[in-house]
Amino acid sequence: MIRIKNLYYQINGKVVLEDINLEVSKGDFLAIIGPNGGGKSTLIRCLLGFIKPQKGEIFLWETKLEDFREWYKIGYVPQRAGKELSSLIPLTVKEFLQLPSSWYHTRIERDYLYFLIEKFGLTHLLSKKIYQLSFGQLQRAYIVRALSLKPELLILDEPSVGLDFILQEVFYQFLSEFHQKGLTIILITHETWLVSKEVNKIACLNQKLYFHGEHKDFCVFAEKEAYGFPFHRIEHTHW
Amino acid sequence: MMENLFFYLALFKWGLLAGLSYALASSLTAPYLLLQRNALFPHALTHLLLLALLSLSILSHYIPNTLHFLFLLFMTLLLTGLIYLLVQELNLYEDTATSLITHLSLGLALLLASLSSQYDATLLNYLFGSLITVEKKEAFEGLLVLIITLFTFWRQRELWLTSGIDREVPGLNLRKGQLLLLLMITLQVIVGVKLMGALLVSSFFVFSPTLALKIAPSFTPVVPLTALFNVAALISGFLLSMRLDIPFSASAIIFMGLYLVILFIARKK
């Protein structure tokens, strides 16, 4: 589904990504972990074509990134989604959720959208303006929007930042359900204790890719190398 | 009274048609500009345009009439480009760079005005416009800008809206959309200043869309509401100026001041 070959990116003389090689297959639930400033979001921004790497190649569904057009196949929830929303914008939650259809000129299945709206508890918020939502509600709205076109791949950049523990639990449960139905997920987080057992692959990134493989093979040593200091990893036990 | 009205309508018909085109065209872009927190852009453009206008008045002997509009467009875009050069190269905030270039342009414009003795005609027309001198050709220019804006709006409106919410969306070139929005506004301002003056032109970009954005129950009616408020200001400004014998641009802006009162009342409710 995704192939990244020898990716190299630098900004203002500082190397952010160095010789990154990564593959994501259909059905993967990949967590990209690493410290703040380790290049996780930059990698995703390269992958989605927001920034151009100095070296390397990216293939999406075996098509070179530059030639890729089927963006409706990817749902994306950005980092700090909606944090800077202006209170001047009277966009309702319903209008917000329908935006992807106009971006990609693709019809949203009404029943599926309402299934998502109900699933993520947004039904009573549809006529509210998006700036009136709490952070947790907004985060859910962004996820519904990302899922509305039935993407094959969902990319979430630090989605649980700012959510309390209970909301995080619910959130990961939802992700797990969609993954079991066949959705491929890439999750970026620096909170390694949030990496649930549902995640089947892990990539540990701090400028270089220190580890990329099965969750079960994930080596704490590699994680330690990436962070540069020793620490304990706490597994999720509630699944 | 009615006789007077018909007399003035006949006298100002091209000016009013051009003003109507401008009021509608600006309502297609103004709400999106506010959402991008760039409300001062049209105001800055009017300053840049003054330098372009005074340069043109000095160089008019060397530039054919048919190229005057293109000259103004090119020079205004060049100065706008300087703002983005400062943002990119000196890493300045956009409002800082805008302020630097507009002040520089204004200084140069006043220098040119004093050197070329253009204080009266060019400056007065620039500030307050001249609805009475608008001819058929200029009214059609306004109509053409409206059609171009409408076409661009139809194709880009979702991108313009998204730019007000998301910084990046996979597969969408939001930057290109923003540039097209600014280009449309540049076109509108160049045509608008000639008709209604700098003061009124930039006001159309702030009062009506602010009221529309604040009172609309959702985003869908924002553009029609902005158009309605802009047209109401244009017509009321015209009627007030005729009745009270005061400048058209001043009366339209004073009428738009009512929009602020409505905002306060709506807020209390």
Boltz contact constraints between the chains, C-beta under 6 A:
constraints:
  - contact:
      token1: [A, 48]
      token2: [B, 170]
      max_distance: 6.0
  - contact:
      token1: [A, 50]
      token2: [B, 168]
      max_distance: 6.0
  - contact:
      token1: [A, 71]
      token2: [B, 170]
      max_distance: 6.0
  - contact:
      token1: [A, 71]
      token2: [B, 171]
      max_distance: 6.0
  - contact:
      token1: [A, 74]
      token2: [B, 170]
      max_distance: 6.0
  - contact:
      token1: [A, 76]
      token2: [B, 170]
      max_distance: 6.0
  - contact:
      token1: [A, 88]
      token2: [B, 213]
      max_distance: 6.0
  - contact:
      token1: [A, 89]
      token2: [B, 35]
      max_distance: 6.0
  - contact:
      token1: [A, 89]
      token2: [B, 164]
      max_distance: 6.0
  - contact:
      token1: [A, 90]
      token2: [B, 213]
      max_distance: 6.0
  - contact:
      token1: [A, 90]
      token2: [B, 216]
      max_distance: 6.0
  - contact:
      token1: [A, 90]
      token2: [B, 218]
      max_distance: 6.0
  - contact:
      token1: [A, 90]
      token2: [B, 219]
      max_distance: 6.0
  - contact:
      token1: [A, 91]
      token2: [B, 219]
      max_distance: 6.0
  - contact:
      token1: [A, 92]
      token2: [B, 218]
      max_distance: 6.0
  - contact:
      token1: [A, 95]
      token2: [B, 218]
      max_distance: 6.0
  - contact:
      token1: [A, 95]
      token2: [B, 219]
      max_distance: 6.0
  - contact:
      token1: [A, 102]
      token2: [B, 158]
      max_distance: 6.0
  - contact:
      token1: [A, 103]
      token2: [B, 172]
      max_distance: 6.0
